[in-house]
Amino acid sequence: MTVLKIQHVGKGLGLELPQEVVERLHVGNGDSICLEKMSHDCYRLVSKDDDLAEQMTQIEDYMHEEDA
């Protein structure tokens, strides 16, 4: 588990992502990431590309179910 510290950024709050997390998400300065709500009030970070890939997989799975 990676612990992220919340800190002031401008007039809001932000998180500093460790380099390992940045590399795993394949993100850089100015990129967007998604905070996805999971069951039991848990959250996960996903890059927008990962989110799109997951959505496409779900769509393809649904389409295959309809063909069966």
N, C-alpha and C positions, 0 to 999 in steps of 0.2 A: 504494500500500500504506500502511496506517495501522499504526504501531507502538504497541503498548500496553505500558505499564510495569506490572510486577507490584509490589504494595506490601502492607504489613501492614494488615489490616482486622480489628480485634478480635483474636481468637486464630488467625485464618486469613490467607489471602491473597486479594487482590482486584485487579480491574482498573478503571481509570477510563476510561470511554468518552468520546471527544471528542463534542461537541455534534452534529457532522455525522453520526456513526454513530448516535447516539440518534435523530435525526430520520429517518434512512433506515430504521431498524428500527421506527419508530413505537412507541417504548417510553418509559416514564416510571418514576418512583420506585415501587418495589414490584412492578413487572411482572416476569414471568419471560421469559428467553430460552433458547434451546436451543443447545448446542454440538454440532454434527453432524460425525461422523467421515466423512471422504471417503476416496477411494482414495489410495494412496501416503502414508499417515500425515498427511494434511492435515485441517484442521478448518475449519468455517465457523460463524458466528453467524447464527441466524435467530430472528425473533420467533415466538412460539407461534402467532400468527395466520398467518404465512407458512408455518410448518410444517404447520398444518392445511390450508391452501389447497393446498399441494403434495401432501399425502396424498390429498386429494379429487380432484385432477387425475389422480394415478396410478390411483386406483380407477375413475374415469370412463373413462380410457384402456383399462384392463383390461376393463371391461364392454363397451366398443365392440369390442374384439378378439374377445370371446366371441360377439357378435352376428354377426360376419362369417363 
